[in-house]
Amino acid sequence: MRIMALDYGDKTIGVALSDALKITAQGKEVIRRTSWKEDFQRLDELIKDEEVERIVVGLPRNMNGTYGPRAEETLKFVEKLKNRLSIPIETWDERLSTAEAERTLIKGDISRQKRKQVIDKLAAVIILQGYLERYYR
């Protein structure tokens, strides 16, 4: 059984999965958002195919810990997931995960175009790795 992390955004959802031992996080894919129905269909497929037992959704808090508009949208998404799925779903403070992902990609000399394609997946990896280190080490 695996843990899935999601980096939820307006246009994409970055997806990462743990290994079966819950030691490492690997990027799985970036879902290009089209409609709630299609977004949830793809997530349902991944949950089934990858034997996901828990979902962690990155919650973008402000630097002072408050919730802004992006966090409010993410919480609505989490509620929709909870109403649809029977597995545990929780949020994880993801402050600066996208900035960290961007720095990592720049350091790796990845082109701007390529960074756009993978940044959300890498942000999901960073979210999941933090979660795994907190609860499974």
MODELLER restraints for C-alpha pairs under 7 A, 6 or more apart:
rsr = mdl.restraints
at = mdl.atoms
rsr.add(forms.Gaussian(group=physical.xy_distance, feature=features.Distance(at['CA:1:A'], at['CA:20:A']), mean=5.68, stdev=0.5))
rsr.add(forms.Gaussian(group=physical.xy_distance, feature=features.Distance(at['CA:1:A'], at['CA:51:A']), mean=5.21, stdev=0.5))
rsr.add(forms.Gaussian(group=physical.xy_distance, feature=features.Distance(at['CA:1:A'], at['CA:52:A']), mean=5.61, stdev=0.5))
rsr.add(forms.Gaussian(group=physical.xy_distance, feature=features.Distance(at['CA:1:A'], at['CA:53:A']), mean=5.75, stdev=0.5))
rsr.add(forms.Gaussian(group=physical.xy_distance, feature=features.Distance(at['CA:2:A'], at['CA:17:A']), mean=6.58, stdev=0.5))
rsr.add(forms.Gaussian(group=physical.xy_distance, feature=features.Distance(at['CA:2:A'], at['CA:18:A']), mean=5.47, stdev=0.5))
rsr.add(forms.Gaussian(group=physical.xy_distance, feature=features.Distance(at['CA:2:A'], at['CA:19:A']), mean=6.26, stdev=0.5))
rsr.add(forms.Gaussian(group=physical.xy_distance, feature=features.Distance(at['CA:2:A'], at['CA:20:A']), mean=5.40, stdev=0.5))
rsr.add(forms.Gaussian(group=physical.xy_distance, feature=features.Distance(at['CA:2:A'], at['CA:22:A']), mean=6.89, stdev=0.5))
rsr.add(forms.Gaussian(group=physical.xy_distance, feature=features.Distance(at['CA:2:A'], at['CA:50:A']), mean=6.97, stdev=0.5))
rsr.add(forms.Gaussian(group=physical.xy_distance, feature=features.Distance(at['CA:2:A'], at['CA:51:A']), mean=6.08, stdev=0.5))
rsr.add(forms.Gaussian(group=physical.xy_distance, feature=features.Distance(at['CA:2:A'], at['CA:52:A']), mean=4.63, stdev=0.5))
rsr.add(forms.Gaussian(group=physical.xy_distance, feature=features.Distance(at['CA:2:A'], at['CA:53:A']), mean=5.76, stdev=0.5))
rsr.add(forms.Gaussian(group=physical.xy_distance, feature=features.Distance(at['CA:3:A'], at['CA:17:A']), mean=5.74, stdev=0.5))
rsr.add(forms.Gaussian(group=physical.xy_distance, feature=features.Distance(at['CA:3:A'], at['CA:18:A']), mean=5.30, stdev=0.5))
rsr.add(forms.Gaussian(group=physical.xy_distance, feature=features.Distance(at['CA:3:A'], at['CA:52:A']), mean=5.50, stdev=0.5))
rsr.add(forms.Gaussian(group=physical.xy_distance, feature=features.Distance(at['CA:3:A'], at['CA:53:A']), mean=5.93, stdev=0.5))
rsr.add(forms.Gaussian(group=physical.xy_distance, feature=features.Distance(at['CA:3:A'], at['CA:54:A']), mean=5.00, stdev=0.5))
rsr.add(forms.Gaussian(group=physical.xy_distance, feature=features.Distance(at['CA:3:A'], at['CA:55:A']), mean=5.82, stdev=0.5))
rsr.add(forms.Gaussian(group=physical.xy_distance, feature=features.Distance(at['CA:4:A'], at['CA:15:A']), mean=6.97, stdev=0.5))
rsr.add(forms.Gaussian(group=physical.xy_distance, feature=features.Distance(at['CA:4:A'], at['CA:16:A']), mean=5.69, stdev=0.5))
rsr.add(forms.Gaussian(group=physical.xy_distance, feature=features.Distance(at['CA:4:A'], at['CA:17:A']), mean=4.55, stdev=0.5))
rsr.add(forms.Gaussian(group=physical.xy_distance, feature=features.Distance(at['CA:4:A'], at['CA:18:A']), mean=6.52, stdev=0.5))
rsr.add(forms.Gaussian(group=physical.xy_distance, feature=features.Distance(at['CA:4:A'], at['CA:52:A']), mean=6.35, stdev=0.5))
rsr.add(forms.Gaussian(group=physical.xy_distance, feature=features.Distance(at['CA:4:A'], at['CA:54:A']), mean=6.35, stdev=0.5))
rsr.add(forms.Gaussian(group=physical.xy_distance, feature=features.Distance(at['CA:4:A'], at['CA:55:A']), mean=4.79, stdev=0.5))
rsr.add(forms.Gaussian(group=physical.xy_distance, feature=features.Distance(at['CA:4:A'], at['CA:56:A']), mean=6.19, stdev=0.5))
rsr.add(forms.Gaussian(group=physical.xy_distance, feature=features.Distance(at['CA:5:A'], at['CA:15:A']), mean=5.80, stdev=0.5))
rsr.add(forms.Gaussian(group=physical.xy_distance, feature=features.Distance(at['CA:5:A'], at['CA:16:A']), mean=5.13, stdev=0.5))
rsr.add(forms.Gaussian(group=physical.xy_distance, feature=features.Distance(at['CA:5:A'], at['CA:17:A']), mean=6.32, stdev=0.5))
rsr.add(forms.Gaussian(group=physical.xy_distance, feature=features.Distance(at['CA:5:A'], at['CA:55:A']), mean=5.68, stdev=0.5))
rsr.add(forms.Gaussian(group=physical.xy_distance, feature=features.Distance(at['CA:5:A'], at['CA:56:A']), mean=4.63, stdev=0.5))
rsr.add(forms.Gaussian(group=physical.xy_distance, feature=features.Distance(at['CA:5:A'], at['CA:57:A']), mean=5.63, stdev=0.5))
rsr.add(forms.Gaussian(group=physical.xy_distance, feature=features.Distance(at['CA:5:A'], at['CA:124:A']), mean=5.60, stdev=0.5))
rsr.add(forms.Gaussian(group=physical.xy_distance, feature=features.Distance(at['CA:5:A'], at['CA:127:A']), mean=6.74, stdev=0.5))
rsr.add(forms.Gaussian(group=physical.xy_distance, feature=features.Distance(at['CA:5:A'], at['CA:128:A']), mean=5.40, stdev=0.5))
rsr.add(forms.Gaussian(group=physical.xy_distance, feature=features.Distance(at['CA:6:A'], at['CA:13:A']), mean=6.30, stdev=0.5))
rsr.add(forms.Gaussian(group=physical.xy_distance, feature=features.Distance(at['CA:6:A'], at['CA:14:A']), mean=5.48, stdev=0.5))
rsr.add(forms.Gaussian(group=physical.xy_distance, feature=features.Distance(at['CA:6:A'], at['CA:15:A']), mean=4.89, stdev=0.5))
rsr.add(forms.Gaussian(group=physical.xy_distance, feature=features.Distance(at['CA:6:A'], at['CA:16:A']), mean=6.63, stdev=0.5))
rsr.add(forms.Gaussian(group=physical.xy_distance, feature=features.Distance(at['CA:6:A'], at['CA:56:A']), mean=6.34, stdev=0.5))
rsr.add(forms.Gaussian(group=physical.xy_distance, feature=features.Distance(at['CA:6:A'], at['CA:57:A']), mean=4.80, stdev=0.5))
rsr.add(forms.Gaussian(group=physical.xy_distance, feature=features.Distance(at['CA:6:A'], at['CA:58:A']), mean=6.24, stdev=0.5))
rsr.add(forms.Gaussian(group=physical.xy_distance, feature=features.Distance(at['CA:6:A'], at['CA:124:A']), mean=5.45, stdev=0.5))
rsr.add(forms.Gaussian(group=physical.xy_distance, feature=features.Distance(at['CA:7:A'], at['CA:13:A']), mean=5.43, stdev=0.5))
rsr.add(forms.Gaussian(group=physical.xy_distance, feature=features.Distance(at['CA:7:A'], at['CA:14:A']), mean=4.73, stdev=0.5))
rsr.add(forms.Gaussian(group=physical.xy_distance, feature=features.Distance(at['CA:7:A'], at['CA:15:A']), mean=6.61, stdev=0.5))
rsr.add(forms.Gaussian(group=physical.xy_distance, feature=features.Distance(at['CA:7:A'], at['CA:57:A']), mean=6.25, stdev=0.5))
rsr.add(forms.Gaussian(group=physical.xy_distance, feature=features.Distance(at['CA:7:A'], at['CA:58:A']), mean=5.41, stdev=0.5))
rsr.add(forms.Gaussian(group=physical.xy_distance, feature=features.Distance(at['CA:7:A'], at['CA:120:A']), mean=6.21, stdev=0.5))
rsr.add(forms.Gaussian(group=physical.xy_distance, feature=features.Distance(at['CA:7:A'], at['CA:123:A']), mean=6.44, stdev=0.5))
rsr.add(forms.Gaussian(group=physical.xy_distance, feature=features.Distance(at['CA:7:A'], at['CA:124:A']), mean=5.00, stdev=0.5))
rsr.add(forms.Gaussian(group=physical.xy_distance, feature=features.Distance(at['CA:8:A'], at['CA:14:A']), mean=6.55, stdev=0.5))
rsr.add(forms.Gaussian(group=physical.xy_distance, feature=features.Distance(at['CA:8:A'], at['CA:74:A']), mean=6.57, stdev=0.5))
rsr.add(forms.Gaussian(group=physical.xy_distance, feature=features.Distance(at['CA:11:A'], at['CA:32:A']), mean=6.17, stdev=0.5))
rsr.add(forms.Gaussian(group=physical.xy_distance, feature=features.Distance(at['CA:11:A'], at['CA:33:A']), mean=5.26, stdev=0.5))
rsr.add(forms.Gaussian(group=physical.xy_distance, feature=features.Distance(at['CA:12:A'], at['CA:30:A']), mean=6.38, stdev=0.5))
rsr.add(forms.Gaussian(group=physical.xy_distance, feature=features.Distance(at['CA:12:A'], at['CA:31:A']), mean=5.43, stdev=0.5))
rsr.add(forms.Gaussian(group=physical.xy_distance, feature=features.Distance(at['CA:12:A'], at['CA:32:A']), mean=4.65, stdev=0.5))
rsr.add(forms.Gaussian(group=physical.xy_distance, feature=features.Distance(at['CA:12:A'], at['CA:33:A']), mean=5.15, stdev=0.5))
rsr.add(forms.Gaussian(group=physical.xy_distance, feature=features.Distance(at['CA:13:A'], at['CA:30:A']), mean=5.64, stdev=0.5))
rsr.add(forms.Gaussian(group=physical.xy_distance, feature=features.Distance(at['CA:13:A'], at['CA:31:A']), mean=5.03, stdev=0.5))
rsr.add(forms.Gaussian(group=physical.xy_distance, feature=features.Distance(at['CA:13:A'], at['CA:32:A']), mean=6.73, stdev=0.5))
rsr.add(forms.Gaussian(group=physical.xy_distance, feature=features.Distance(at['CA:13:A'], at['CA:120:A']), mean=6.77, stdev=0.5))
rsr.add(forms.Gaussian(group=physical.xy_distance, feature=features.Distance(at['CA:14:A'], at['CA:29:A']), mean=6.26, stdev=0.5))
rsr.add(forms.Gaussian(group=physical.xy_distance, feature=features.Distance(at['CA:14:A'], at['CA:30:A']), mean=4.55, stdev=0.5))
rsr.add(forms.Gaussian(group=physical.xy_distance, feature=features.Distance(at['CA:14:A'], at['CA:31:A']), mean=6.40, stdev=0.5))
rsr.add(forms.Gaussian(group=physical.xy_distance, feature=features.Distance(at['CA:14:A'], at['CA:120:A']), mean=4.45, stdev=0.5))
rsr.add(forms.Gaussian(group=physical.xy_distance, feature=features.Distance(at['CA:14:A'], at['CA:121:A']), mean=4.14, stdev=0.5))
rsr.add(forms.Gaussian(group=physical.xy_distance, feature=features.Distance(at['CA:14:A'], at['CA:124:A']), mean=5.55, stdev=0.5))
rsr.add(forms.Gaussian(group=physical.xy_distance, feature=features.Distance(at['CA:15:A'], at['CA:27:A']), mean=6.20, stdev=0.5))
rsr.add(forms.Gaussian(group=physical.xy_distance, feature=features.Distance(at['CA:15:A'], at['CA:28:A']), mean=5.45, stdev=0.5))
rsr.add(forms.Gaussian(group=physical.xy_distance, feature=features.Distance(at['CA:15:A'], at['CA:29:A']), mean=5.35, stdev=0.5))
rsr.add(forms.Gaussian(group=physical.xy_distance, feature=features.Distance(at['CA:15:A'], at['CA:30:A']), mean=5.99, stdev=0.5))
rsr.add(forms.Gaussian(group=physical.xy_distance, feature=features.Distance(at['CA:15:A'], at['CA:121:A']), mean=5.47, stdev=0.5))
rsr.add(forms.Gaussian(group=physical.xy_distance, feature=features.Distance(at['CA:15:A'], at['CA:124:A']), mean=5.67, stdev=0.5))
rsr.add(forms.Gaussian(group=physical.xy_distance, feature=features.Distance(at['CA:16:A'], at['CA:25:A']), mean=6.39, stdev=0.5))
rsr.add(forms.Gaussian(group=physical.xy_distance, feature=features.Distance(at['CA:16:A'], at['CA:26:A']), mean=5.44, stdev=0.5))
rsr.add(forms.Gaussian(group=physical.xy_distance, feature=features.Distance(at['CA:16:A'], at['CA:27:A']), mean=4.24, stdev=0.5))
rsr.add(forms.Gaussian(group=physical.xy_distance, feature=features.Distance(at['CA:16:A'], at['CA:28:A']), mean=4.97, stdev=0.5))
rsr.add(forms.Gaussian(group=physical.xy_distance, feature=features.Distance(at['CA:16:A'], at['CA:121:A']), mean=6.42, stdev=0.5))
rsr.add(forms.Gaussian(group=physical.xy_distance, feature=features.Distance(at['CA:16:A'], at['CA:124:A']), mean=5.32, stdev=0.5))
rsr.add(forms.Gaussian(group=physical.xy_distance, feature=features.Distance(at['CA:16:A'], at['CA:125:A']), mean=5.23, stdev=0.5))
rsr.add(forms.Gaussian(group=physical.xy_distance, feature=features.Distance(at['CA:16:A'], at['CA:128:A']), mean=6.96, stdev=0.5))
rsr.add(forms.Gaussian(group=physical.xy_distance, feature=features.Distance(at['CA:17:A'], at['CA:25:A']), mean=5.55, stdev=0.5))
rsr.add(forms.Gaussian(group=physical.xy_distance, feature=features.Distance(at['CA:17:A'], at['CA:26:A']), mean=5.47, stdev=0.5))
rsr.add(forms.Gaussian(group=physical.xy_distance, feature=features.Distance(at['CA:17:A'], at['CA:27:A']), mean=6.43, stdev=0.5))
rsr.add(forms.Gaussian(group=physical.xy_distance, feature=features.Distance(at['CA:17:A'], at['CA:28:A']), mean=6.43, stdev=0.5))
rsr.add(forms.Gaussian(group=physical.xy_distance, feature=features.Distance(at['CA:18:A'], at['CA:24:A']), mean=5.55, stdev=0.5))
rsr.add(forms.Gaussian(group=physical.xy_distance, feature=features.Distance(at['CA:18:A'], at['CA:25:A']), mean=4.39, stdev=0.5))
rsr.add(forms.Gaussian(group=physical.xy_distance, feature=features.Distance(at['CA:18:A'], at['CA:26:A']), mean=6.24, stdev=0.5))
rsr.add(forms.Gaussian(group=physical.xy_distance, feature=features.Distance(at['CA:19:A'], at['CA:25:A']), mean=6.50, stdev=0.5))
rsr.add(forms.Gaussian(group=physical.xy_distance, feature=features.Distance(at['CA:22:A'], at['CA:132:A']), mean=6.49, stdev=0.5))
rsr.add(forms.Gaussian(group=physical.xy_distance, feature=features.Distance(at['CA:22:A'], at['CA:136:A']), mean=6.76, stdev=0.5))
rsr.add(forms.Gaussian(group=physical.xy_distance, feature=features.Distance(at['CA:23:A'], at['CA:132:A']), mean=6.53, stdev=0.5))
rsr.add(forms.Gaussian(group=physical.xy_distance, feature=features.Distance(at['CA:24:A'], at['CA:129:A']), mean=6.36, stdev=0.5))
rsr.add(forms.Gaussian(group=physical.xy_distance, feature=features.Distance(at['CA:25:A'], at['CA:125:A']), mean=5.49, stdev=0.5))
rsr.add(forms.Gaussian(group=physical.xy_distance, feature=features.Distance(at['CA:25:A'], at['CA:128:A']), mean=5.99, stdev=0.5))
rsr.add(forms.Gaussian(group=physical.xy_distance, feature=features.Distance(at['CA:25:A'], at['CA:129:A']), mean=5.42, stdev=0.5))
rsr.add(forms.Gaussian(group=physical.xy_distance, feature=features.Distance(at['CA:26:A'], at['CA:125:A']), mean=5.91, stdev=0.5))
rsr.add(forms.Gaussian(group=physical.xy_distance, feature=features.Distance(at['CA:27:A'], at['CA:121:A']), mean=5.41, stdev=0.5))
rsr.add(forms.Gaussian(group=physical.xy_distance, feature=features.Distance(at['CA:27:A'], at['CA:122:A']), mean=6.19, stdev=0.5))
rsr.add(forms.Gaussian(group=physical.xy_distance, feature=features.Distance(at['CA:27:A'], at['CA:125:A']), mean=5.63, stdev=0.5))
rsr.add(forms.Gaussian(group=physical.xy_distance, feature=features.Distance(at['CA:28:A'], at['CA:121:A']), mean=6.95, stdev=0.5))
rsr.add(forms.Gaussian(group=physical.xy_distance, feature=features.Distance(at['CA:29:A'], at['CA:121:A']), mean=6.01, stdev=0.5))
rsr.add(forms.Gaussian(group=physical.xy_distance, feature=features.Distance(at['CA:30:A'], at['CA:120:A']), mean=6.65, stdev=0.5))
rsr.add(forms.Gaussian(group=physical.xy_distance, feature=features.Distance(at['CA:30:A'], at['CA:121:A']), mean=5.72, stdev=0.5))
rsr.add(forms.Gaussian(group=physical.xy_distance, feature=features.Distance(at['CA:33:A'], at['CA:39:A']), mean=6.00, stdev=0.5))
rsr.add(forms.Gaussian(group=physical.xy_distance, feature=features.Distance(at['CA:53:A'], at['CA:87:A']), mean=6.05, stdev=0.5))
rsr.add(forms.Gaussian(group=physical.xy_distance, feature=features.Distance(at['CA:54:A'], at['CA:87:A']), mean=5.72, stdev=0.5))
rsr.add(forms.Gaussian(group=physical.xy_distance, feature=features.Distance(at['CA:54:A'], at['CA:88:A']), mean=5.03, stdev=0.5))
rsr.add(forms.Gaussian(group=physical.xy_distance, feature=features.Distance(at['CA:54:A'], at['CA:89:A']), mean=5.93, stdev=0.5))
rsr.add(forms.Gaussian(group=physical.xy_distance, feature=features.Distance(at['CA:55:A'], at['CA:88:A']), mean=6.41, stdev=0.5))
rsr.add(forms.Gaussian(group=physical.xy_distance, feature=features.Distance(at['CA:55:A'], at['CA:89:A']), mean=4.74, stdev=0.5))
rsr.add(forms.Gaussian(group=physical.xy_distance, feature=features.Distance(at['CA:55:A'], at['CA:90:A']), mean=6.44, stdev=0.5))
rsr.add(forms.Gaussian(group=physical.xy_distance, feature=features.Distance(at['CA:56:A'], at['CA:89:A']), mean=5.87, stdev=0.5))
rsr.add(forms.Gaussian(group=physical.xy_distance, feature=features.Distance(at['CA:56:A'], at['CA:90:A']), mean=5.05, stdev=0.5))
rsr.add(forms.Gaussian(group=physical.xy_distance, feature=features.Distance(at['CA:56:A'], at['CA:91:A']), mean=5.43, stdev=0.5))
rsr.add(forms.Gaussian(group=physical.xy_distance, feature=features.Distance(at['CA:56:A'], at['CA:92:A']), mean=6.41, stdev=0.5))
rsr.add(forms.Gaussian(group=physical.xy_distance, feature=features.Distance(at['CA:57:A'], at['CA:90:A']), mean=6.22, stdev=0.5))
rsr.add(forms.Gaussian(group=physical.xy_distance, feature=features.Distance(at['CA:57:A'], at['CA:91:A']), mean=4.69, stdev=0.5))
rsr.add(forms.Gaussian(group=physical.xy_distance, feature=features.Distance(at['CA:57:A'], at['CA:92:A']), mean=6.03, stdev=0.5))
rsr.add(forms.Gaussian(group=physical.xy_distance, feature=features.Distance(at['CA:58:A'], at['CA:91:A']), mean=5.67, stdev=0.5))
rsr.add(forms.Gaussian(group=physical.xy_distance, feature=features.Distance(at['CA:58:A'], at['CA:92:A']), mean=4.90, stdev=0.5))
rsr.add(forms.Gaussian(group=physical.xy_distance, feature=features.Distance(at['CA:58:A'], at['CA:93:A']), mean=5.98, stdev=0.5))
rsr.add(forms.Gaussian(group=physical.xy_distance, feature=features.Distance(at['CA:58:A'], at['CA:94:A']), mean=5.09, stdev=0.5))
rsr.add(forms.Gaussian(group=physical.xy_distance, feature=features.Distance(at['CA:58:A'], at['CA:127:A']), mean=6.27, stdev=0.5))
rsr.add(forms.Gaussian(group=physical.xy_distance, feature=features.Distance(at['CA:59:A'], at['CA:71:A']), mean=5.81, stdev=0.5))
rsr.add(forms.Gaussian(group=physical.xy_distance, feature=features.Distance(at['CA:59:A'], at['CA:74:A']), mean=6.51, stdev=0.5))
rsr.add(forms.Gaussian(group=physical.xy_distance, feature=features.Distance(at['CA:59:A'], at['CA:91:A']), mean=5.76, stdev=0.5))
rsr.add(forms.Gaussian(group=physical.xy_distance, feature=features.Distance(at['CA:59:A'], at['CA:92:A']), mean=5.56, stdev=0.5))
rsr.add(forms.Gaussian(group=physical.xy_distance, feature=features.Distance(at['CA:59:A'], at['CA:93:A']), mean=5.06, stdev=0.5))
rsr.add(forms.Gaussian(group=physical.xy_distance, feature=features.Distance(at['CA:59:A'], at['CA:94:A']), mean=5.43, stdev=0.5))
rsr.add(forms.Gaussian(group=physical.xy_distance, feature=features.Distance(at['CA:60:A'], at['CA:70:A']), mean=6.63, stdev=0.5))
rsr.add(forms.Gaussian(group=physical.xy_distance, feature=features.Distance(at['CA:60:A'], at['CA:71:A']), mean=5.22, stdev=0.5))
rsr.add(forms.Gaussian(group=physical.xy_distance, feature=features.Distance(at['CA:60:A'], at['CA:93:A']), mean=6.35, stdev=0.5))
rsr.add(forms.Gaussian(group=physical.xy_distance, feature=features.Distance(at['CA:60:A'], at['CA:94:A']), mean=5.28, stdev=0.5))
rsr.add(forms.Gaussian(group=physical.xy_distance, feature=features.Distance(at['CA:60:A'], at['CA:95:A']), mean=5.56, stdev=0.5))
rsr.add(forms.Gaussian(group=physical.xy_distance, feature=features.Distance(at['CA:61:A'], at['CA:67:A']), mean=5.16, stdev=0.5))
rsr.add(forms.Gaussian(group=physical.xy_distance, feature=features.Distance(at['CA:61:A'], at['CA:68:A']), mean=6.71, stdev=0.5))
rsr.add(forms.Gaussian(group=physical.xy_distance, feature=features.Distance(at['CA:61:A'], at['CA:71:A']), mean=6.08, stdev=0.5))
rsr.add(forms.Gaussian(group=physical.xy_distance, feature=features.Distance(at['CA:61:A'], at['CA:93:A']), mean=6.62, stdev=0.5))
rsr.add(forms.Gaussian(group=physical.xy_distance, feature=features.Distance(at['CA:61:A'], at['CA:95:A']), mean=5.94, stdev=0.5))
rsr.add(forms.Gaussian(group=physical.xy_distance, feature=features.Distance(at['CA:62:A'], at['CA:68:A']), mean=6.47, stdev=0.5))
rsr.add(forms.Gaussian(group=physical.xy_distance, feature=features.Distance(at['CA:63:A'], at['CA:95:A']), mean=6.99, stdev=0.5))
rsr.add(forms.Gaussian(group=physical.xy_distance, feature=features.Distance(at['CA:82:A'], at['CA:89:A']), mean=6.63, stdev=0.5))
rsr.add(forms.Gaussian(group=physical.xy_distance, feature=features.Distance(at['CA:94:A'], at['CA:127:A']), mean=6.18, stdev=0.5))
rsr.add(forms.Gaussian(group=physical.xy_distance, feature=features.Distance(at['CA:97:A'], at['CA:123:A']), mean=5.42, stdev=0.5))
rsr.add(forms.Gaussian(group=physical.xy_distance, feature=features.Distance(at['CA:97:A'], at['CA:126:A']), mean=6.25, stdev=0.5))
rsr.add(forms.Gaussian(group=physical.xy_distance, feature=features.Distance(at['CA:97:A'], at['CA:127:A']), mean=6.76, stdev=0.5))
rsr.add(forms.Gaussian(group=physical.xy_distance, feature=features.Distance(at['CA:98:A'], at['CA:123:A']), mean=5.21, stdev=0.5))
rsr.add(forms.Gaussian(group=physical.xy_distance, feature=features.Distance(at['CA:101:A'], at['CA:119:A']), mean=6.12, stdev=0.5))
rsr.add(forms.Gaussian(group=physical.xy_distance, feature=features.Distance(at['CA:101:A'], at['CA:122:A']), mean=5.77, stdev=0.5))
rsr.add(forms.Gaussian(group=physical.xy_distance, feature=features.Distance(at['CA:101:A'], at['CA:123:A']), mean=5.51, stdev=0.5))
rsr.add(forms.Gaussian(group=physical.xy_distance, feature=features.Distance(at['CA:102:A'], at['CA:119:A']), mean=6.59, stdev=0.5))
rsr.add(forms.Gaussian(group=physical.xy_distance, feature=features.Distance(at['CA:105:A'], at['CA:115:A']), mean=6.49, stdev=0.5))
